Amino acid sequence: MKDIRVQNVSKSYGDEVVLNKLSFDIVAGKVTAIVGASGIGKTTILRILMGLEKQDTGSIEADSDMRISACFQEDRLCENLNSVGNIRLVSPRLSIEEVVKHLEDFGLLESNDKKVSELSGGMRRRVALLRAVLNDANVIYMDEPFKGLDDETKQKVIQKTARLVENRTVVIVTHDIGELNSFHCDKIIDLNIK
């Protein structure tokens, strides 16, 4: 897979310019972080990269056959399914036993028999994250993937997530620089720097 190239991308909502001639490369098989203050356009560029929004100007060059997966800021889980069902919905190749093992690694073993609507916010977050990284995708987009987790859980989940995404192209949006140190990002794009 080749690198993803962002060239002179601009995006406005009405009179508000969110992105102005933004250019950078996302290196294939590496972890790229996009950081910056709240409201600076981190989620917007991620949505453009995923094809969920269209930039006003500029271009995105990427392989047409890349397989993407995403962990959004909102969990976007199927409320009436349990954790296993949510993960296998997008990764049917995984056996129930494999999914249960990953849930156990993420401290979610007790979530197996409950609908995700009955889980705490932190548990739902971990299910959404697992669903994204267990998918057979070669590009994974993650928007504030570790939000809502206590510090101890966050560190464990970051380490396990980093192992699960090895050698895949990962773009992570966060405002927490500490997460990046633990996640071992290869490249950081700081939108605060103009």
C-alpha positions, -999 to 999 in steps of 0.1 A, spaced: 0 0 0 13 35 -8 13 65 15 -18 87 18 -10 122 5 -30 153 17 -23 183 -5 -36 218 1 -68 207 17 -92 235 28 -126 233 44 -151 259 55 -185 258 71 -201 291 60 -177 319 69 -157 297 93 -125 284 78 -117 251 96 -88 239 74 -66 261 53 -43 246 27 -34 217 49 -7 193 34 9 162 49 17 126 42 4 95 61 31 69 59 19 34 50 22 9 78 30 35 104 10 54 131 3 91 124 -12 113 151 -32 145 144 -32 168 174 -44 203 182 -67 224 202 -104 217 204 -123 229 173 -92 233 152 -103 207 126 -89 174 137 -122 155 133 -129 174 100 -97 162 84 -103 127 96 -138 127 81 -124 140 48 -98 112 49 -125 86 54 -146 101 26 -175 111 49 -170 148 40 -156 165 9 -129 192 11 -136 225 -6 -102 226 -23 -71 204 -25 -68 166 -29 -63 133 -11 -43 107 -29 -47 71 -17 -50 36 -29 -84 30 -43 -85 -5 -29 -76 3 7 -98 -12 34 -107 12 62 -120 8 97 -129 36 121 -134 42 158 -155 74 159 -158 98 189 -193 84 193 -193 47 200 -218 39 172 -226 4 185 -257 -17 178 -275 -12 211 -294 -46 210 -263 -67 204 -238 -78 230 -201 -71 227 -194 -103 207 -222 -95 183 -210 -60 177 -175 -71 169 -185 -101 147 -209 -78 128 -179 -62 111 -154 -91 116 -174 -123 109 -142 -142 101 -134 -141 138 -147 -170 159 -167 -163 191 -138 -178 211 -113 -154 194 -135 -124 201 -140 -134 238 -102 -137 242 -98 -101 229 -126 -89 252 -109 -105 281 -76 -88 271 -95 -55 272 -110 -62 306 -145 -68 291 -151 -105 298 -182 -97 319 -197 -78 290 -203 -110 268 -239 -116 279 -251 -80 282 -264 -58 255 -240 -29 249 -269 -6 259 -264 -20 295 -226 -13 296 -208 17 312 -194 44 289 -158 31 294 -168 -4 285 -187 7 254 -157 27 244 -135 -4 246 -160 -25 226 -160 2 199 -122 4 198 -119 -34 196 -145 -35 168 -124 -11 148 -90 -27 153 -101 -63 149 -116 -56 115 -95 -68 85 -86 -33 75 -52 -20 63 -61 16 73 -76 24 107 -89 59 117 -94 66 153 -110 98 168 -102 102 205 -102 64 209 -92 63 245 -115 90 259 -135 82 290 -111 55 303 -95 58 337 -57 61 336 -49 25 346 -74 10 320 -62 35 294 -26 24 296 -35 -13 293 -58 -6 264 -33 16 246 -6 -11 249 -29 -39 236 -43 -17 208 -8 -8 197 0 -45 193 -32 -52 174 -25 -25 148 12 -33 142 22 -29 105 -11 -12 95 -16 24 86 -32 41 116 -44 77 119 -52 87 155 -68 121 165 -62 131 201 -56 162 223 -38 140 249 -1 140 241 4 114 269 -16 89 248 8 94 219 39 86 240 23 54 251 10 45 216 45 51 200 34 73 171 58 75 142 46 109 131 27 138 147 9 164 127 2 194 150 -27 215 136 -19 243 161 12 251 140 3 272 110 
